Amino acid sequence: MHESKTQDFTEGELRAVIAKLFVVVDLLECVCGASSSVNKLKNHSVHGYNEFLFSLACGSSITRGELKILILEAHDLNKDFIRSRNLWIKERTQLVVDLMQEIIDGNFSVNPKVFALIDEKYLVEEKIKEQITIKKFHHQVIKETKCPSCSYSFQLPEINEFLEFGYRCPKCRQSIRK
């Protein structure tokens, strides 16, 4: 008799489901690892979800129904980053949803690209500050600054006007505090 997709997993499928869940946990772990560099991740619920999925994967059984409930939380996590400009995080949170949907659909194989994404570390942009003295003001200026108003990226030599509390954007003249 043909087994329905809504029934629980067979013993062989269950081992494959748990193996793929560990891949999802590893993917979430690399997202959580970027929390020291990404402010939005610092107190995000992704940490608790990752721990919960890990404990679930360590358990002995899981059903499709449980996975259908868990994917709702994964969708919520993905929604938090859907508008993010951080493609590294966005790509991985979307992949978590995709992998969980594949498990529910009965596809237990893992694309090798997923392992490459897990191994790829989050690159932290190092901000270098230089001490400069102009007139009577002493400022610490980040070598490469981005204007909060016009999003223009500029270097230290491009700054034409220094203020008591910071400097001005060379393009739009927006004052930027140090």
N, CA and C of each residue as an Amber inpcrd file, in Angstrom:
protein
   534
   0.8300000  -1.1740000   0.0000000   0.0000000   0.0000000   0.0000000
   0.8810000   1.2470000   0.0000000   0.4850000   2.2870000  -0.6950000
   1.2610000   3.5270000  -0.8220000   1.1730000   4.3280000   0.4730000
   2.3280000   4.7740000   0.9450000   2.3670000   5.5380000   2.2010000
   2.1070000   7.0120000   1.9400000   1.2720000   7.6160000   2.7150000
   0.8940000   9.0230000   2.5480000   1.9930000   9.9350000   3.0730000
   2.0950000  11.1360000   2.4890000   3.0910000  12.1140000   2.9260000
   2.7660000  12.6680000   4.3170000   1.5410000  12.4920000   4.7920000
   1.1670000  13.0550000   6.0890000   1.4960000  12.1080000   7.2280000
   1.8270000  10.8380000   6.9300000   2.1540000   9.8970000   7.9900000
   3.5580000  10.1550000   8.5120000   3.8650000   9.4980000   9.6400000
   5.1930000   9.6400000  10.2160000   6.2330000   8.9960000   9.3020000
   7.4820000   9.2700000   9.5770000   8.5740000   8.7640000   8.7650000
   8.8580000   7.3100000   9.1020000   9.3500000   6.5650000   8.1100000
   9.8110000   5.2020000   8.3680000  11.1450000   5.2930000   9.1080000
  11.6300000   4.1550000   9.5760000  12.8880000   4.1370000  10.3370000
  14.0530000   4.6770000   9.5030000  14.1410000   4.2610000   8.2430000
  15.2110000   4.7350000   7.3600000  15.0770000   6.2210000   7.0610000
  13.8450000   6.6590000   6.8190000  13.6110000   8.0780000   6.5670000
  13.9270000   8.9160000   7.7930000  13.6190000   8.3740000   8.9670000
  13.8590000   9.1080000  10.2100000  15.3450000   9.4130000  10.3980000
  16.1920000   8.4470000  10.0690000  17.6500000   8.6890000  10.1670000
  18.0660000   9.8000000   9.1960000  17.5140000   9.7890000   7.9960000
  17.8320000  10.8170000   6.9990000  17.2930000  12.1830000   7.4370000
  16.1030000  12.1920000   8.0420000  15.5150000  13.4460000   8.5420000
  16.3970000  14.0370000   9.6220000  16.8350000  13.2040000  10.5500000
  17.6770000  13.6910000  11.6540000  19.0150000  14.1930000  11.1120000
  19.5770000  13.5000000  10.1280000  20.8440000  13.9480000   9.5320000
  20.6590000  15.3130000   8.8640000  19.5410000  15.4880000   8.1470000
  19.3090000  16.7710000   7.4820000  19.0000000  17.8590000   8.4990000
  18.3370000  17.4970000   9.6030000  18.0840000  18.4810000  10.6690000
  19.3990000  18.9640000  11.2770000  20.3760000  18.0750000  11.3970000
  21.6850000  18.4960000  11.9020000  22.3580000  19.4700000  10.9410000
  22.1190000  19.3200000   9.6400000  22.6390000  20.2770000   8.6650000
  21.9650000  21.6400000   8.8810000  20.6470000  21.6270000   9.1350000
  19.9210000  22.8670000   9.4170000  20.4710000  23.5190000  10.6800000
  20.7440000  22.7010000  11.7080000  21.3080000  23.2240000  12.9580000
  22.6760000  23.8470000  12.7060000  23.5060000  23.1820000  11.8980000
  24.8300000  23.7310000  11.5710000  24.7070000  25.0620000  10.8390000
  23.7360000  25.1460000   9.9390000  23.5070000  26.3850000   9.2010000
  23.0700000  27.5030000  10.1450000  22.1680000  27.1860000  11.0650000
  21.7340000  28.1840000  12.0570000  22.8760000  28.5550000  12.9990000
  23.7360000  27.6010000  13.2850000  24.8810000  27.8640000  14.1590000
  25.8320000  28.8700000  13.5190000  26.0330000  28.7740000  12.2120000
  26.9110000  29.7530000  11.5530000  26.2400000  31.1250000  11.5120000
  24.9030000  31.1840000  11.4240000  24.1930000  32.4650000  11.5020000
  24.3520000  33.0470000  12.9060000  24.1770000  32.2070000  13.9270000
  24.3310000  32.6770000  15.3080000  25.7620000  33.1320000  15.5870000
  26.7280000  32.5280000  14.9250000  28.1240000  32.9040000  15.1060000
  28.4360000  34.3120000  14.6320000  27.5990000  34.8580000  13.7660000
  27.8120000  36.2180000  13.2660000  27.1950000  37.2670000  14.1760000
  26.6220000  36.8450000  15.3070000  25.9100000  37.7940000  16.1760000
  26.8240000  38.8430000  16.8020000  28.1140000  38.5520000  16.9200000
  29.0110000  39.5620000  17.4820000  29.2310000  40.7170000  16.5040000
  28.9890000  40.4760000  15.2210000  29.1910000  41.5090000  14.2090000
  27.8980000  42.1140000  13.6790000  26.7890000  41.4250000  13.8580000
  25.5020000  41.8820000  13.3280000  24.5910000  42.2240000  14.4970000
  24.3090000  43.5120000  14.6590000  23.5220000  43.9640000  15.8060000
  22.1550000  43.3040000  15.8860000  21.5160000  43.0790000  14.7670000
  20.1690000  42.5120000  14.7510000  20.1450000  41.0900000  15.3070000
  21.2730000  40.4090000  15.2840000  21.3420000  39.0310000  15.7620000
  21.6710000  38.9150000  17.2480000  22.0970000  40.0080000  17.8780000
  22.5990000  39.9190000  19.2470000  21.5980000  39.3120000  20.2200000
  20.3640000  39.7670000  20.2280000  19.3470000  39.2360000  21.1360000
  18.1850000  38.6370000  20.3500000  18.4920000  38.0290000  19.2410000
  17.4530000  37.5110000  18.3470000  17.0050000  36.1090000  18.7840000
  15.7940000  35.7550000  18.4380000  15.2350000  34.4570000  18.8110000
  15.8620000  33.2880000  18.0470000  16.7020000  33.5740000  17.0650000
  17.3480000  32.5130000  16.3060000  18.2110000  31.6390000  17.2220000
  18.7650000  32.2080000  18.2870000  19.6090000  31.4340000  19.1990000
  18.7940000  30.3460000  19.9010000  17.6330000  30.7150000  20.4310000
  16.7740000  29.7440000  21.1000000  16.2270000  28.7010000  20.1350000
  15.8880000  29.1260000  18.9300000  15.3680000  28.2050000  17.9150000
  16.4430000  27.1960000  17.5360000  17.6670000  27.6540000  17.4290000
  18.7750000  26.7720000  17.0910000  18.9630000  25.7180000  18.1810000
  18.9360000  26.1370000  19.4420000  19.0950000  25.1900000  20.5500000
  17.9450000  24.1850000  20.5770000  16.7250000  24.6650000  20.3100000
  15.5690000  23.7780000  20.2960000  15.6800000  22.7440000  19.1770000
  16.0770000  23.1830000  17.9730000  16.2380000  22.2390000  16.8670000
  17.3380000  21.2190000  17.1560000  18.3980000  21.6690000  17.8230000
  19.4810000  20.7520000  18.1740000  18.9720000  19.6750000  19.1300000
  18.2280000  20.0740000  20.1660000  17.7100000  19.0890000  21.1180000
  16.7040000  18.1550000  20.4380000  15.9360000  18.6870000  19.4900000
  14.9770000  17.8710000  18.7460000  15.7040000  16.8640000  17.8580000
  16.7790000  17.3040000  17.2120000  17.5450000  16.4140000  16.3340000
  18.2540000  15.3250000  17.1400000  18.5980000  15.6180000  18.3770000
  19.2440000  14.6200000  19.2320000  18.2360000  13.5900000  19.7400000
  16.9560000  13.9300000  19.6930000  15.9040000  13.0110000  20.1340000
  15.7830000  11.8290000  19.1870000  14.9150000  10.9170000  19.5500000
  14.8250000   9.6760000  18.7780000  13.7820000   9.7150000  17.6710000
  12.7920000  10.6020000  17.7700000  11.7730000  10.6030000  16.7170000
  11.2270000  11.9980000  16.4780000  10.7120000  12.1890000  15.2650000
  10.0960000  13.4490000  14.8840000   9.0640000  13.1320000  13.8040000
   7.9970000  13.8700000  13.7870000   6.9300000  13.6120000  12.8110000
   6.8590000  14.7580000  11.8030000   6.1730000  14.5160000  10.7130000
   5.9510000  15.5570000   9.7170000   5.1500000  16.7060000  10.3220000
   4.1970000  16.3640000  11.1690000   3.3790000  17.3950000  11.8200000
   4.2250000  18.3410000  12.6530000   5.1890000  17.7880000  13.3930000
   6.0880000  18.6330000  14.1870000   6.9210000  19.5240000  13.2740000
   7.3800000  18.9660000  12.1700000   8.1770000  19.7570000  11.2290000
   7.3500000  20.8730000  10.6010000   6.0760000  20.6000000  10.3310000
   5.2120000  21.6290000   9.7520000   5.0220000  22.7850000  10.7260000
   5.0030000  22.4810000  12.0130000   4.9050000  23.5420000  13.0300000
   6.2400000  24.2860000  13.1340000   7.3460000  23.5470000  13.0990000
   8.6710000  24.1610000  13.2220000   9.0090000  25.0590000  12.0370000
   8.5060000  24.7190000  10.8620000   8.8180000  25.5350000   9.6960000
   8.1590000  26.9040000   9.8010000   7.0700000  27.0040000  10.5520000
   6.4340000  28.3130000  10.7580000   7.3810000  29.2660000  11.4820000
   8.0880000  28.7620000  12.4780000   9.0800000  29.5810000  13.1920000
  10.2380000  29.9440000  12.2540000  10.6310000  28.9950000  11.4020000
  11.7000000  29.2780000  10.4330000  11.2600000  30.3730000   9.4620000
   9.9820000  30.3560000   9.0570000   9.4600000  31.4180000   8.1940000
   9.5200000  32.7680000   8.9070000   9.2000000  32.7910000  10.1970000
   9.2680000  34.0350000  10.9750000  10.6990000  34.5600000  11.0520000
  11.6560000  33.6540000  11.2590000  13.0660000  34.0640000  11.2870000
  13.4710000  34.6460000   9.9390000  13.0330000  34.0050000   8.8770000
  13.3730000  34.4800000   7.5400000  12.7490000  35.8460000   7.2740000
  11.5280000  36.0720000   7.7530000  10.8710000  37.3700000   7.5610000
  11.6470000  38.4930000   8.2260000  12.3000000  38.1830000   9.3550000
  13.0920000  39.2030000  10.0460000  14.2500000  39.7050000   9.1900000
  14.7230000  38.8820000   8.2730000  15.9000000  39.2460000   7.4820000
  15.6040000  39.4090000   6.0020000  14.3450000  39.2950000   5.5950000
  13.9960000  39.3410000   4.1740000  14.3430000  40.6900000   3.5410000
  14.2370000  41.7670000   4.3080000  14.5460000  43.0990000   3.7770000
  15.9680000  43.5470000   4.1040000  16.7040000  42.6880000   4.7210000
  18.0660000  43.0220000   5.1290000  18.9710000  43.1830000   3.9160000
  19.9250000  44.0870000   4.0410000  20.9370000  44.2410000   2.9910000
  22.0710000  43.2450000   3.1800000  22.0500000  42.5490000   4.3110000
  23.0780000  41.5730000   4.6080000  22.7490000  40.2640000   3.8870000
  23.3150000  40.0730000   2.7200000  23.0060000  38.9060000   1.8940000
  23.4960000  37.6090000   2.5220000  24.5640000  37.6820000   3.2980000
  25.1210000  36.4950000   3.9420000  24.0790000  35.8900000   4.8820000
  23.4790000  36.7100000   5.7300000  22.4610000  36.2370000   6.6830000
  21.1810000  35.8610000   5.9410000  20.7720000  36.7150000   5.0140000
  19.5190000  36.4920000   4.2810000  19.5480000  35.1510000   3.5440000
  20.6520000  34.8510000   2.8980000  20.7810000  33.6160000   2.1280000
  20.6750000  32.3910000   3.0360000  21.2940000  32.4600000   4.1950000
  21.2980000  31.3130000   5.0980000  19.9480000  31.0980000   5.7880000
  19.2710000  32.1810000   6.1640000  17.9560000  32.0080000   6.7890000
  16.9450000  31.4860000   5.7700000  17.0490000  31.9070000   4.5180000
  16.1580000  31.3760000   3.4760000  16.4550000  29.9080000   3.2300000
  17.7190000  29.5370000   3.2810000  18.1100000  28.1540000   3.0700000
  17.5850000  27.2490000   4.1790000  17.5200000  27.7560000   5.4110000
  16.9460000  26.9880000   6.5210000  15.5010000  26.6320000   6.2040000
  14.7270000  27.6120000   5.7470000  13.3260000  27.3670000   5.3830000
  13.2460000  26.3490000   4.2450000  14.0830000  26.5120000   3.2350000
  14.0670000  25.6080000   2.0820000  14.4050000  24.1720000   2.4850000
  15.4230000  24.0160000   3.3390000  15.8210000  22.6750000   3.7740000
  14.7120000  22.0020000   4.5820000  14.0680000  22.7660000   5.4540000
  12.9910000  22.1880000   6.2490000  11.8030000  21.8030000   5.3640000
  11.5220000  22.6120000   4.3480000  10.4340000  22.2730000   3.4260000
  10.7750000  21.0160000   2.6330000  12.0440000  20.8680000   2.2660000
  12.4740000  19.6610000   1.5620000  12.2700000  18.4260000   2.4290000
  12.5530000  18.5370000   3.7340000  12.3480000  17.4030000   4.6410000
  10.8680000  17.0260000   4.6680000  10.0110000  18.0190000   4.7870000
   8.5680000  17.7620000   4.8270000   8.1070000  17.1090000   3.5220000
   8.6770000  17.5640000   2.3960000   8.2930000  17.0280000   1.0910000
   8.8860000  15.6480000   0.8100000   9.8070000  15.2000000   1.6580000
  10.3880000  13.8640000   1.4810000  11.7090000  13.8430000   0.7530000
  12.3290000  14.9950000   0.5190000  13.6460000  15.0560000  -0.1090000
  14.6870000  15.1270000   1.0020000  15.4210000  14.0320000   1.2050000
  16.3530000  13.9550000   2.3280000  17.8060000  14.1590000   1.9290000
  18.0600000  14.3950000   0.6450000  19.4320000  14.6380000   0.2050000
  19.8070000  16.0940000   0.4780000  21.0990000  16.3260000   0.6520000
  21.6030000  17.6690000   0.9360000  22.5240000  18.1010000  -0.1960000
  22.2470000  19.2570000  -0.7490000  23.0660000  19.8210000  -1.8150000
  24.4540000  20.1540000  -1.2500000  25.5350000  19.7920000  -1.9340000
  26.8900000  20.1040000  -1.4460000  27.1400000  21.6070000  -1.2530000
  26.3880000  22.4590000  -1.9670000  26.5470000  23.9020000  -1.7990000
  26.2070000  24.3420000  -0.3750000  25.3050000  23.5950000   0.2710000
  24.9160000  23.9200000   1.6510000  26.1330000  23.8020000   2.5640000
  26.9270000  22.7460000   2.3740000  28.1190000  22.5600000   3.2070000
  29.1450000  23.6650000   2.9510000  29.2190000  24.1300000   1.7150000
  30.1220000  25.2380000   1.3960000  29.6610000  26.5070000   2.1060000
  28.3510000  26.7320000   2.1630000  27.8260000  27.9120000   2.8680000
  28.0670000  27.8120000   4.3720000  27.9830000  26.6130000   4.9150000
  28.2430000  26.4240000   6.3490000  29.7060000  26.7270000   6.6580000
  30.6020000  26.2900000   5.7770000  32.0380000  26.5020000   6.0010000
  32.4770000  27.9490000   5.7810000  31.7020000  28.7060000   4.9980000
  32.0630000  30.0890000   4.7030000  31.8440000  30.9630000   5.9370000
  32.8720000  31.5970000   6.3950000  32.8060000  32.4320000   7.5940000
  32.2640000  33.8170000   7.2620000  31.6390000  34.4310000   8.2510000
  31.1230000  35.7900000   8.0930000  32.2990000  36.7560000   8.1260000
  32.4300000  37.5780000   7.0960000  33.5410000  38.5260000   7.0230000
  33.1870000  39.7940000   7.7810000  34.0340000  40.1420000   8.7040000
  33.8350000  41.3450000   9.5010000  34.6760000  42.4530000   8.9090000
  34.0160000  43.5700000   8.6140000  34.7260000  44.7100000   8.0690000
  35.3980000  45.4480000   9.2200000  36.6990000  45.5150000   9.1610000
  37.4370000  46.1740000  10.2270000  37.4350000  47.6800000   9.9980000
  36.9970000  48.4060000  11.0140000  36.9470000  49.8640000  10.9070000
  38.1980000  50.4370000  11.5590000  38.9730000  51.1210000  10.7600000
  40.2270000  51.6840000  11.2330000  40.0150000  53.1680000  11.5120000
  40.4330000  53.5890000  12.6980000  40.2960000  54.9980000  13.0570000
  41.6680000  55.6490000  13.0380000  41.6900000  56.8950000  12.5950000
  42.9210000  57.6720000  12.5840000  42.7090000  58.9220000  13.4180000
  43.7130000  59.2920000  14.1440000  43.6590000  60.5200000  14.9330000
  44.1630000  61.6540000  14.0550000  43.3760000  62.7070000  13.9120000
  43.7940000  63.8650000  13.1260000  43.6270000  65.1180000  13.9680000
  44.4430000  66.1130000  13.6820000  44.3510000  67.3870000  14.3810000
  44.2320000  68.4820000  13.3410000  43.1060000  69.1890000  13.3730000
  42.8800000  70.3100000  12.4780000  42.3060000  71.4250000  13.3290000
  42.8450000  72.5890000  13.1530000  42.4450000  73.7420000  13.9480000
  42.5660000  73.3690000  15.4190000  41.5020000  73.5910000  16.1760000
  41.5610000  73.2510000  17.5940000  40.8050000  71.9540000  17.9020000
  40.2850000  71.2930000  16.8600000  39.5000000  70.0940000  17.0870000
  40.3680000  68.8550000  16.9400000  40.1580000  67.9010000  17.8010000
  40.8230000  66.6040000  17.7300000  39.7310000  65.5710000  17.4960000
  39.7780000  64.9170000  16.3510000  38.7260000  63.9730000  16.0070000
  39.3090000  62.6000000  15.7070000  38.5120000  61.5750000  16.0490000
  38.8010000  60.2340000  15.5690000  37.8270000  59.9840000  14.4370000
  38.3640000  59.6960000  13.2680000  37.5430000  59.5240000  12.0740000
  37.7580000  58.1130000  11.5480000  36.6710000  57.4230000  11.2690000
  36.7820000  56.1070000  10.6550000  37.3030000  56.3170000   9.2430000
  38.2990000  55.5220000   8.8610000  38.9510000  55.7230000   7.5640000
  37.9620000  55.7580000   6.4170000  37.0140000  54.8320000   6.3990000
  35.9930000  54.8470000   5.3530000  34.6490000  55.0380000   6.0430000
  34.0280000  56.1680000   5.7970000  32.7800000  56.5280000   6.4550000
  31.6500000  56.5550000   5.4460000  30.4570000  56.2020000   5.9120000
  29.2730000  56.2440000   5.0590000  28.3020000  57.2400000   5.6730000
  27.8680000  58.2090000   4.8960000  26.9550000  59.2320000   5.3770000
  25.5920000  58.6100000   5.6870000  25.0440000  58.8600000   6.8750000
  23.7360000  58.2910000   7.2150000  22.5960000  58.9130000   6.4100000
  22.8180000  60.0780000   5.8570000  21.7600000  60.7670000   5.1210000
  21.7220000  60.3780000   3.6470000  22.8580000  60.4830000   2.9660000
  22.8690000  60.2340000   1.5200000  23.5470000  58.9180000   1.1430000
  24.0700000  58.1840000   2.1230000  24.7360000  56.8840000   1.9270000
  25.9970000  56.9770000   1.0640000  26.5810000  58.1620000   0.9780000
  27.8150000  58.3570000   0.2140000  28.9890000  57.8470000   1.0420000
  29.8040000  56.9740000   0.4630000  30.9950000  56.4800000   1.1490000
  32.1700000  57.3780000   0.7920000  32.8890000  57.8030000   1.8060000
  34.0160000  58.6930000   1.5360000  35.1800000  58.3630000   2.4540000
  36.3590000  58.7600000   2.0160000  37.6000000  58.5210000   2.7420000
  37.9620000  59.7610000   3.5600000  38.8610000  59.6050000   4.4690000
  39.3150000  60.6830000   5.3420000  39.8100000  61.9140000   4.5740000
  40.6040000  61.7790000   3.5020000  41.0930000  62.9780000   2.8050000
  39.9900000  63.8020000   2.1260000  38.8310000  63.1970000   1.8860000
  37.7440000  63.9100000   1.2160000  37.0080000  64.8710000   2.1430000
  37.2050000  64.7330000   3.4520000  36.4870000  65.5940000   4.4050000
  37.0230000  67.0090000   4.3130000  36.1230000  67.9640000   4.0290000
  36.5160000  69.3560000   3.8640000  36.2270000  70.1960000   5.1030000
  35.2620000  69.7970000   5.8770000  34.8210000  70.6410000   6.9800000
  34.7030000  69.8350000   8.2730000  35.4190000  70.2990000   9.2810000
  35.3640000  69.6710000  10.5890000  34.5820000  70.5700000  11.5360000
  33.8090000  69.9580000  12.3950000  32.9990000  70.6870000  13.3640000
  33.4980000  70.3670000  14.7690000  32.9600000  71.0500000  15.7290000
  33.3650000  70.8180000  17.1090000  33.0380000  69.3990000  17.5590000
  31.9540000  68.8460000  17.0580000  31.4910000  67.5270000  17.4900000
  31.6830000  66.4430000  16.4330000  32.2440000  66.7610000  15.2920000
  32.4220000  65.7740000  14.2290000  32.8890000  66.4000000  12.9340000
  32.2530000  66.0490000  11.8400000  32.6350000  66.5560000  10.5260000
  31.4160000  66.4980000   9.6140000  31.5540000  67.0480000   8.3920000
  30.4440000  67.0760000   7.4390000  30.7240000  66.1580000   6.2590000
  29.6570000  65.6090000   5.7250000  29.7340000  64.7810000   4.5140000
  30.1610000  65.6880000   3.3580000  31.1510000  65.2730000   2.5610000
  31.5940000  66.1140000   1.4530000  30.5410000  66.2510000   0.3440000
  29.5680000  65.3750000   0.2960000  28.5870000  65.4200000  -0.7660000
  27.3540000  66.2420000  -0.3610000  26.7390000  65.8960000   0.7740000
  25.4770000  66.5500000   1.1430000  25.6370000  67.5040000   2.3310000
  26.8140000  67.5690000   2.9190000  27.1250000  68.4410000   4.0400000
  26.3680000  68.0890000   5.3200000  25.8610000  66.8840000   5.4150000
  25.2110000  66.4000000   6.6420000  26.2760000  66.2890000   7.7350000
  25.9750000  66.7920000   8.9240000  26.9460000  66.6820000  10.0030000
  26.9340000  65.2620000  10.5510000  28.1190000  64.7460000  10.7980000
  28.3130000  63.3920000  11.2950000  29.0740000  63.4710000  12.5970000
  28.4950000  62.9330000  13.6410000  29.1600000  62.9650000  14.9500000
  30.2400000  61.8950000  15.0000000  31.2980000  62.2070000  15.7230000
  32.3850000  61.2450000  15.8170000  32.0530000  60.1060000  16.7180000
